[in-house]
Structure formats: structure tokens, C-alpha cells
Amino acid sequence: MSSSQSSIPSLRKASEQDLPAVLQLHRAAFPAGEGEQIIQVIHELWSDTTDATHSALHWVITAHQTTIVGHLSLSSITTQDSQMVGWILAPLAIVPTHQGQGLGSELVDHAIRHALSSHQPRILVYGDPAFYGRFGFDRQQAINVKPPFPLTQPMGWQGISAKGKELQHPIELRCHPALMHAQLW
């Protein structure tokens, strides 16, 4: 295999062995205070024993066959009575040396495809409208979903639903316990 072929980034489901590299990636991608907060979220998301109602999926992008350069988590969201209604994308990070190469877009596209093909075809995100809007995230799709805490940046609350699966009535959202901290919102 040529060196150019071995350096082509590839997306795969993360394994337990990836956790240390994923934590290091987030430390590199975020400022010190924010990074440590996200590290705690990742630890909690990665824990299988945290919550029987909410599950989390993790994907990574590797370069040079083994170096993890990107990570995304997707976790289930429910109503107050534990009925699953979709997914939330958080966190997402690309190591700074690989930003601007489309790797974050590849992870987001993958998460959207996964969510929209699931039995609850809806995905929410709390992030930059300019970035996530490129993928079809829209504030109108999140209008009937009340986040678990008041938002510091309401414009960042966005969603995508499969055609015909839009929420018709408002719901109060419950997330994985890792995301149930007011300072994240």
C-alpha cells in the first residue's frame, strides 16, 4: 500500500480502546476549561452503567491507519416518561491539525444518516448555526423540543427530522445523564 493510501482518513465505530485517544483529541481541540468539561461528558457517555434508558454511540476518524483525528458521539433522547424520540449530536471534535479538511462534515453526515434511518428519525444539536445549518439543521425542527435547561445561545438549538416525522406537540427533553448539566446548555 502506498503512503498516500495509508493516510486516507477512515471512519469507524469507536471501541473501548479508543477512549484515551479520544480524550486526548478533545483536550487538543478545546480550550482548557471547556476541554475538561467535555472530557467529563465523554467519560460519562462512554460508561455503559450510567443509564439504562439512554444509549450513546461513538465514531472516530483515523488517519495513517491508527491515529484518531476526529470523534463524534450520538446519544438517545427521550421524553420525560422515557419514550425515545430521537438523538442528540454531542460532542464533536477534530484535532486542530486536521481541521478544515472535511472530517467534521464526514462525521456529522454519518450521524445524520444513522439517526434518520433509525426507528426514531430525528437528530438535534446545540451548536453553531452556520456550521450545522450546512447539513440541514434548522431551528424550526427543534421548536417543539424543550431542552433540559435554559439555553445560553438559543440560536444554536437545531434539529433535523425525517419527512413526516416532525414533532407535532411540544415535549420536554431528557438526555443521557452526561448531558444533563446546566453549564453545558
C-alpha positions as CSV (number, residue, x, y, z in Angstrom):
1,M,0.0,0.0,0.0
2,S,1.4,3.4,-0.9
3,S,1.9,6.0,1.8
4,S,-0.8,8.2,0.2
5,Q,-3.4,5.3,0.5
6,S,-2.5,4.7,4.2
7,S,-3.0,8.4,5.1
8,I,-6.6,8.5,3.7
9,P,-8.8,9.1,6.7
10,S,-11.3,6.4,7.5
11,L,-14.5,6.5,9.7
12,R,-15.3,3.6,12.0
13,K,-17.2,2.8,15.2
14,A,-15.2,3.6,18.3
15,S,-14.1,0.9,20.7
16,E,-13.3,1.0,24.4
17,Q,-9.6,1.0,23.5
18,D,-10.1,4.3,21.7
19,L,-11.2,6.2,24.8
20,P,-7.7,7.5,25.8
21,A,-7.0,8.8,22.3
22,V,-10.5,10.4,22.1
23,L,-9.9,12.2,25.4
24,Q,-6.6,13.5,24.2
25,L,-8.2,14.7,21.0
26,H,-10.8,16.7,22.9
27,R,-8.1,18.2,25.1
28,A,-6.3,19.4,22.0
29,A,-9.4,20.7,20.2
30,F,-10.9,22.8,23.1
31,P,-9.6,25.4,25.4
32,A,-8.5,24.2,28.9
33,G,-11.7,24.9,30.9
34,E,-14.1,23.8,28.2
35,G,-12.0,20.8,27.3
36,E,-12.0,19.4,30.8
37,Q,-15.8,19.7,30.9
38,I,-16.1,17.8,27.7
39,I,-13.7,15.2,28.9
40,Q,-16.1,14.5,31.8
41,V,-19.0,14.3,29.4
42,I,-17.2,11.8,27.3
43,H,-16.3,9.6,30.3
44,E,-20.0,9.6,31.3
45,L,-21.2,8.9,27.7
46,W,-18.7,6.0,27.4
47,S,-19.9,4.4,30.6
48,D,-22.4,1.6,30.0
49,T,-23.6,1.6,33.6
50,T,-24.7,5.3,33.7
51,D,-28.3,5.0,32.5
52,A,-30.4,2.1,31.1
53,T,-32.7,4.5,29.3
54,H,-30.2,6.4,27.2
55,S,-27.6,4.9,25.0
56,A,-24.6,6.5,23.3
57,L,-22.8,5.7,20.1
58,H,-19.3,6.9,19.2
59,W,-17.4,7.1,15.9
60,V,-13.9,8.1,15.2
61,I,-11.9,9.1,12.1
62,T,-8.4,7.8,11.9
63,A,-5.5,9.0,9.7
64,H,-2.4,7.0,9.0
65,Q,-4.5,3.9,9.8
66,T,-4.4,4.2,13.6
67,T,-4.2,7.9,14.7
68,I,-7.6,9.2,15.9
69,V,-8.1,12.7,14.5
70,G,-11.9,13.1,14.9
71,H,-14.7,11.9,17.2
72,L,-18.4,12.3,17.5
73,S,-20.9,11.0,20.0
74,L,-24.6,10.5,19.3
75,S,-26.9,9.7,22.2
76,S,-30.6,8.9,22.5
77,I,-33.1,11.5,23.7
78,T,-36.4,10.7,25.4
79,T,-39.5,12.3,26.7
80,Q,-39.9,12.7,30.5
81,D,-41.6,9.3,30.6
82,S,-38.6,7.6,28.9
83,Q,-40.1,7.3,25.4
84,M,-37.3,7.5,22.9
85,V,-37.9,10.4,20.4
86,G,-34.5,10.7,18.6
87,W,-30.8,11.5,19.0
88,I,-28.6,14.4,20.1
89,L,-25.2,15.0,18.5
90,A,-22.6,15.9,21.2
91,P,-19.7,16.2,21.4
92,L,-17.9,16.6,18.1
93,A,-14.2,17.4,17.7
94,I,-11.4,17.3,15.2
95,V,-7.8,17.6,16.2
96,P,-6.6,21.1,15.2
97,T,-4.0,19.9,12.7
98,H,-6.8,18.2,10.7
99,Q,-9.5,20.8,10.9
100,G,-10.7,22.3,7.6
101,Q,-10.3,19.1,5.7
102,G,-14.0,18.0,5.8
103,L,-13.5,15.4,8.6
104,G,-16.1,17.0,10.9
105,S,-18.5,17.1,7.9
106,E,-17.9,13.4,7.3
107,L,-18.8,12.6,11.0
108,V,-21.9,14.8,11.0
109,D,-23.1,13.3,7.7
110,H,-22.7,9.9,9.1
111,A,-24.5,10.7,12.3
112,I,-27.4,12.2,10.4
113,R,-27.7,9.1,8.2
114,H,-27.7,6.9,11.2
115,A,-30.3,8.9,13.1
116,L,-32.6,9.4,10.2
117,S,-32.5,5.6,9.4
118,S,-33.4,4.7,13.0
119,H,-36.8,3.9,14.4
120,Q,-36.9,7.5,15.8
121,P,-35.6,9.5,12.8
122,R,-34.8,12.8,14.5
123,I,-31.5,14.4,15.4
124,L,-30.8,17.5,17.5
125,V,-27.7,19.6,18.1
126,Y,-26.8,22.6,20.2
127,G,-24.1,24.3,18.2
128,D,-23.0,26.9,15.6
129,P,-26.0,27.5,13.2
130,A,-23.5,28.5,10.4
131,F,-21.7,25.1,10.7
132,Y,-24.7,22.8,11.3
133,G,-27.1,24.7,9.0
134,R,-25.0,23.4,6.1
135,F,-26.2,19.9,6.8
136,G,-29.9,20.9,7.1
137,F,-30.2,21.5,10.8
138,D,-32.9,24.1,11.4
139,R,-34.3,25.9,14.4
140,Q,-37.9,25.1,13.3
141,Q,-37.2,21.4,13.6
142,A,-36.3,21.9,17.3
143,I,-39.1,24.3,18.1
144,N,-41.3,21.6,19.8
145,V,-38.4,20.2,21.8
146,K,-37.8,21.9,25.1
147,P,-34.1,21.4,26.1
148,P,-33.5,20.2,29.7
149,F,-32.0,23.6,30.8
150,P,-32.3,27.2,29.6
151,L,-30.1,27.9,26.6
152,T,-27.3,30.4,26.7
153,Q,-27.3,30.6,22.9
154,P,-30.9,29.8,21.8
155,M,-30.0,30.2,18.1
156,G,-27.8,27.0,18.4
157,W,-30.8,24.7,19.2
158,Q,-31.5,23.0,15.9
159,G,-32.8,19.7,14.5
160,I,-33.5,17.5,11.5
161,S,-36.4,15.2,11.3
162,A,-37.3,12.7,8.5
163,K,-40.1,13.9,6.3
164,G,-43.5,13.3,8.1
165,K,-41.8,12.6,11.4
166,E,-41.7,16.2,12.7
167,L,-43.0,16.6,16.3
168,Q,-46.5,18.0,16.3
169,H,-46.7,18.6,20.0
170,P,-44.1,20.1,22.4
171,I,-42.1,17.7,24.5
172,E,-39.7,18.2,27.4
173,L,-36.4,16.5,26.5
174,R,-34.4,14.2,28.6
175,C,-30.8,13.3,27.5
176,H,-28.1,10.9,28.6
177,P,-27.1,11.9,32.2
178,A,-23.7,13.0,30.8
179,L,-25.5,15.9,29.1
180,M,-27.8,16.8,32.0
181,H,-25.6,19.5,33.4
182,A,-26.9,23.2,33.2
183,Q,-23.4,24.5,32.3
184,L,-23.5,22.6,29.0
185,W,-26.6,24.5,27.9
